[in-house]
């Protein structure tokens, strides 16, 4: 065949061959529900995988939809269907899986309904707004045999956590009896913004969804939603899954037996609600854990914005996302014995999900693990909001002898929304 004939053939070949993409029957059609800040980040991440076909985007803000469509056009030179109502996206039989990157109070409904519609689901952390929602999400995934992944990318996108798990389980610091976890918090408030009409092109009533009716306030929606109890649990729940993941993984934790908390918001030029000072005490079988949030890191680690310290009978291991250090008798040591690497490397958090969609194997941050992990953070916020120590019965998933606190385990949805 001549060079001219080769060029002509290439020009007439299907688009997936010309672009280097996988053949259509090997590709996964994905719909994106929520394409704002985190949603756009996830969209760009998925677009790096050539066997992922971005067929649809959905958002209640028309500017977000336009940005997502433009990004898909820029990177793939293809069009995507657009939706304002996620239920219409789920009705499409062309979609194999969905990525849900909405505010926390909108994780459960589309996830449960996606599972019922036969879609596999990637859903952002924290898994759910409430413990009751998380329970329903697990039930839906199992009932409909869906592949799921909670978006907790530090778990797989960096190798550090794997090495820490191996070290802790090898006994490098002896028996771990106490863990300290922390995250530095805000020193600058959101500002005080007057209530107003929602901007044109933003369906605010739909955005509220199952949450109570509130006047529109610019600070309450989009990125800042996390600082209001109606929609999330503050910076605490936002980062809980990221850093406490390493503690649950390394120590094989399940649920705490008891939780107590104190906290406050010291941001006066601000209409946010969740604390920027927080101390949560957790009691697990044979282990105490303290989760601290403060504008400063703990003594000696003021330059670490996030971290976890495993204190054991033979020393202490301190880690953040990307590095770890071992201390004995207050001094850092470098000559400790490292165990042979035993946890396989990850192909990456998004790649693992796509591979599991094809293989039907459980992911490492499956919805069940996501529920178990998220539950601890949600219990911390319940203890804070009630102002008392709570006892948790994990088998029954209820707070013992406390009707007021137990009401916060599940939320009452605003009509007509239902999570069945």
C-alpha positions in Angstrom: 0.0 0.0 0.0 1.3 3.4 -0.9 1.7 6.3 1.6 -1.1 8.2 -0.2 -3.4 5.2 0.2 -2.5 4.9 3.9 -3.4 8.6 4.5 -6.7 8.2 2.6 -7.6 5.1 4.7 -6.7 6.9 8.0 -8.9 9.8 7.0 -11.9 7.5 6.4 -11.3 5.4 9.5 -13.7 5.6 12.4 -13.0 8.4 14.9 -12.0 6.1 17.7 -9.2 4.7 15.5 -8.0 8.1 14.3 -7.9 9.4 17.9 -6.3 6.3 19.5 -9.4 5.6 21.6 -10.6 2.2 22.4 -13.1 0.5 20.1 -16.8 1.5 20.9 -17.7 -1.9 22.4 -14.8 -1.6 24.9 -15.6 1.9 26.0 -17.6 2.9 29.0 -20.3 5.5 28.5 -20.3 7.9 31.5 -22.8 10.6 32.5 -21.6 13.4 34.8 -24.0 14.6 37.5 -22.7 17.9 39.0 -20.0 19.6 37.0 -19.1 22.6 39.1 -15.7 22.9 40.8 -15.1 19.3 41.9 -17.3 17.9 39.1 -15.1 19.6 36.5 -12.0 18.3 38.2 -13.4 14.7 38.0 -14.5 15.3 34.4 -11.0 16.3 33.4 -9.6 13.3 35.3 -12.0 10.8 33.5 -11.2 12.4 30.1 -7.6 11.2 30.5 -8.9 7.6 30.0 -9.5 6.8 26.4 -11.9 4.0 27.1 -14.2 6.4 28.9 -16.9 8.0 26.6 -18.4 11.3 28.1 -21.9 11.1 26.8 -23.9 13.4 29.1 -23.5 16.2 31.6 -26.1 17.4 34.1 -26.1 20.4 36.4 -28.6 22.9 37.8 -26.4 25.8 36.9 -26.3 26.5 33.1 -22.8 28.0 33.3 -21.5 24.8 34.7 -23.1 22.8 31.9 -21.6 25.1 29.3 -18.1 24.8 30.8 -18.3 21.0 30.9 -19.6 20.8 27.3 -16.7 23.1 26.2 -14.2 20.9 28.0 -15.4 17.7 26.3 -15.4 19.4 22.9 -11.8 20.7 23.6 -10.4 17.4 24.7 -12.4 14.9 22.6 -14.0 16.9 19.8 -17.4 15.3 20.5 -20.7 16.6 21.8 -22.4 15.5 25.0 -26.1 15.4 25.9 -27.0 18.1 28.5 -29.5 17.9 31.3 -30.8 20.0 34.1 -32.7 17.1 35.8 -30.5 14.1 36.7 -33.5 11.8 36.5 -33.7 12.4 32.7 -30.0 11.5 32.4 -30.5 8.3 34.3 -33.3 7.3 32.0 -30.8 7.1 29.1 -30.1 3.5 28.2 -26.9 4.6 26.5 -25.2 5.4 29.9 -23.2 2.6 31.7 -22.0 4.6 34.7 -22.3 8.0 36.4 -20.0 10.3 38.3 -21.8 12.2 41.1 -20.0 15.3 42.2 -22.8 17.3 43.7 -23.1 18.9 47.2 -23.3 16.3 50.0 -27.1 16.6 50.4 -27.4 15.5 46.8 -25.3 12.3 46.9 -27.8 9.7 48.1 -30.8 10.3 45.8 -29.0 10.1 42.4 -26.8 7.3 43.6 -29.7 5.1 44.8 -31.7 5.9 41.7 -28.7 5.3 39.4 -28.2 1.9 40.9 -31.9 1.0 40.3 -31.5 2.2 36.7 -28.6 -0.3 36.2 -25.8 2.3 36.3 -22.5 1.8 38.1 -21.6 4.8 40.3 -18.6 6.9 41.2 -19.7 9.3 44.0 -17.7 11.9 45.8 -16.8 11.8 49.5 -18.2 12.1 52.0 -20.4 9.3 50.9 -23.6 10.7 52.3 -25.1 13.7 54.2 -26.5 11.3 56.9 -25.9 7.8 58.2 -29.4 6.7 57.2 -28.7 7.7 53.6 -25.4 5.8 53.5 -27.2 2.7 54.7 -29.7 3.0 51.8 -26.8 3.6 49.3 -25.2 0.3 50.4 -28.5 -1.5 50.1 -29.1 -0.2 46.6 -25.6 -1.1 45.4 -25.9 -4.6 46.6 -29.5 -5.1 45.5 -28.8 -4.1 42.0 -25.2 -5.6 41.9 -23.6 -2.3 41.0 -19.9 -1.4 40.9 -19.3 1.7 43.1 -16.4 3.9 44.2 -16.3 6.7 46.7 -14.2 9.6 45.4 -11.4 9.4 48.0 -8.5 9.7 45.6 -5.6 9.9 48.2 -6.4 6.2 48.9 -5.1 5.2 45.4 -3.4 8.1 43.6 -0.3 8.3 45.9 1.8 5.4 47.2 2.4 6.8 50.7 -0.7 5.3 52.4 0.2 1.8 51.2 3.6 2.1 52.8 2.2 3.4 56.1 -0.3 0.6 56.3 2.5 -1.9 55.8 4.6 -0.2 58.5 1.8 0.0 61.1 0.7 -3.6 60.5 4.3 -4.8 60.7 4.6 -3.4 64.2 7.1 -0.6 63.6 5.7 1.4 66.5 4.4 -1.6 68.5 0.8 -1.8 69.6 -1.1 1.4 68.6 -3.3 2.6 71.4 -3.8 6.3 70.5 -4.2 8.2 67.2 -4.3 12.0 66.7 -5.7 13.3 63.5 -5.8 17.0 62.4 -6.6 19.5 59.7 -5.8 23.2 59.8 -8.9 25.4 59.3 -9.9 28.8 58.1 -8.9 32.1 59.6 -10.8 34.2 57.1 -14.6 34.1 57.0 -16.9 34.0 54.0 -18.1 37.5 54.4 -21.7 38.6 55.1 -23.8 38.5 52.0 -27.5 39.7 51.9 -30.2 37.3 50.7 -31.1 37.9 47.0 -32.8 36.3 44.0 -31.0 33.3 42.6 -28.9 34.1 39.5 -30.5 33.5 36.1 -29.8 30.0 34.8 -29.6 28.5 38.3 -32.5 26.3 39.5 -32.1 27.0 43.2 -35.3 25.2 44.4 -34.1 22.0 42.7 -30.7 22.6 44.2 -32.2 22.7 47.7 -33.9 19.4 46.9 -34.5 17.4 50.1 -33.1 20.2 52.3 -35.3 22.8 54.0 -36.5 25.9 52.1 -34.1 28.9 52.7 -33.9 32.2 51.0 -31.2 32.3 48.3 -27.8 33.5 49.6 -24.7 33.5 47.5 -22.7 32.0 50.4 -25.0 29.0 50.8 -24.5 27.4 47.4 -21.8 26.1 45.1 -18.4 25.8 46.9 -19.4 27.3 50.2 -22.4 25.0 50.7 -20.1 22.9 53.0 -20.2 25.5 55.7 -24.0 25.2 56.3 -25.6 22.4 58.2 -28.5 22.0 55.8 -26.1 20.7 53.1 -22.9 19.3 54.7 -20.8 19.1 57.9 -18.1 21.7 57.3 -14.5 21.4 56.6 -14.4 18.6 59.1 -16.5 16.2 57.1 -15.0 17.5 53.9 -11.5 16.2 54.9 -12.5 13.4 57.3 -12.5 10.7 54.7 -9.2 11.8 53.2 -7.0 11.6 56.3 -8.9 9.2 58.6 -8.9 6.7 55.7 -5.3 5.8 56.6 -6.3 5.1 60.2 -9.2 2.9 59.3 -7.1 1.1 56.7 -4.0 0.5 58.8 -5.9 -0.5 62.0 -8.9 -2.3 60.4 -11.3 0.0 62.3 -15.0 -0.3 62.1 -17.3 2.0 64.0 -16.6 3.9 67.2 -18.3 2.9 70.5 -18.7 6.4 71.8 -18.1 10.0 70.6 -17.9 13.4 72.2 -17.1 16.8 70.7 -16.6 20.5 71.3 -16.3 23.3 68.7 -17.1 26.8 67.7 -16.9 29.2 64.8 -14.7 32.2 65.4 -15.2 34.0 62.1 -17.2 37.1 62.9 -17.4 38.6 59.4 -19.2 35.6 58.2 -22.6 33.9 57.9 -21.3 30.3 57.9 -22.4 27.8 60.6 -19.9 25.0 60.9 -16.9 25.3 63.3 -13.4 26.2 62.5 -12.3 25.1 66.0 -13.2 21.5 66.7 -12.1 18.6 69.0 -13.7 15.2 68.6 -12.9 12.3 70.9 -13.6 8.8 69.6 -13.5 5.6 71.6 -12.9 2.4 69.5 -12.3 -1.0 71.0 -8.8 -0.8 72.4 -8.1 2.6 70.8 -8.7 6.3 71.5 -8.6 8.8 68.6 -8.8 12.6 68.7 -9.7 14.6 65.6 -8.6 18.2 65.9 -9.4 21.2 63.7 -7.6 24.5 64.4 -6.0 27.3 62.4 -2.6 26.0 63.5 -1.2 22.5 63.2 -0.2 20.6 66.4 3.1 21.4 68.2 6.0 20.4 66.1 3.9 19.9 62.9 2.6 23.5 62.4 3.7 23.3 58.8 1.6 20.2 58.1 -1.9 21.3 57.1 -3.2 17.8 57.6 -1.9 14.7 59.3 -2.3 11.6 61.5 0.0 10.4 64.3 -0.1 6.7 65.3 1.2 6.4 68.9 2.3 2.9 69.9 4.1 1.1 72.6 7.4 1.4 70.6 7.2 4.8 69.0 5.1 7.1 66.8 4.5 7.3 63.1 3.3 10.6 61.7 1.9 10.8 58.2 0.2 13.2 55.8 -0.9 12.5 52.2 2.6 12.2 50.7 5.2 11.5 53.4 5.6 9.8 56.8 8.1 9.9 59.7 8.9 7.5 62.5 9.9 8.7 66.0 11.2 6.9 69.0 11.6 8.5 72.4 10.8 11.9 70.8 13.5 11.7 68.1 13.1 10.9 64.5 14.7 7.6 63.4 15.8 6.7 59.9 17.2 3.2 60.4 14.0 1.3 61.2 13.3 -1.9 59.2 10.8 -1.6 56.4 8.6 -4.6 55.6 8.5 -6.0 52.1 5.9 -4.2 50.1 2.8 -6.3 50.2 0.0 -4.0 49.0 -0.2 -4.0 45.2 0.2 -0.6 43.5 -2.9 1.0 42.3 -3.7 1.9 38.7 -5.2 5.1 40.1 -8.5 5.9 41.7 -10.5 6.6 38.5 -8.7 3.9 36.6 -9.6 1.4 39.2 -13.3 2.3 38.9 -13.3 1.9 35.2 -11.5 -1.4 35.4 -14.0 -2.6 37.9 -16.9 -1.6 35.7 -15.5 -4.1 33.2 -14.4 -6.8 35.6 -17.3 -6.4 38.1 -14.9 -6.7 41.0 -15.3 -4.5 44.1 -13.2 -1.4 44.2 -11.1 -0.5 47.2 -13.4 2.4 48.2 -16.6 0.6 47.5 -19.8 2.1 48.8 -19.7 -0.2 51.9 -16.2 0.9 52.9 -17.3 4.5 52.1 -20.3 4.2 54.4 -18.2 2.7 57.2 -15.7 5.5 56.9 -18.1 8.4 56.5 -20.1 7.2 59.4 -17.4 8.2 61.9 -17.3 11.8 60.7 -21.1 12.1 60.8 -21.2 10.8 64.3 -18.7 13.4 65.3 -21.0 16.1 64.0 -24.0 14.6 65.8 -22.0 14.7 69.1 -21.1 18.3 68.4 -24.6 19.5 67.5 -26.2 17.8 70.5 -23.5 18.9 72.9 -23.1 15.5 74.7 -21.3 12.3 74.5 -23.1 9.7 72.4 -23.0 5.9 72.6 -23.3 4.1 69.2 -24.8 0.7 68.5 -23.3 -0.1 65.1 -25.3 -3.4 64.6 -28.5 -1.5 64.9 -27.0 1.8 63.5 -28.6 3.9 66.2 -27.5 6.1 69.1 -28.3 4.4 72.4 -30.8 6.0 74.8 -30.8 9.5 73.2 -33.9 10.3 71.1 -32.8 13.8 70.2 -29.4 12.6 68.9 -30.9 9.7 67.1 -33.1 12.0 65.0 -29.9 13.2 63.4 -28.9 9.7 62.2 -31.3 10.2 59.3 -32.8 13.4 57.8 -36.4 14.1 57.1 -36.7 15.0 53.4 -38.6 18.0 52.1 -41.6 17.0 50.0 -41.8 15.7 47.3 -38.4 14.1 47.6 -38.2 10.6 49.0 -35.3 8.1 49.5 -36.9 4.7 49.2 
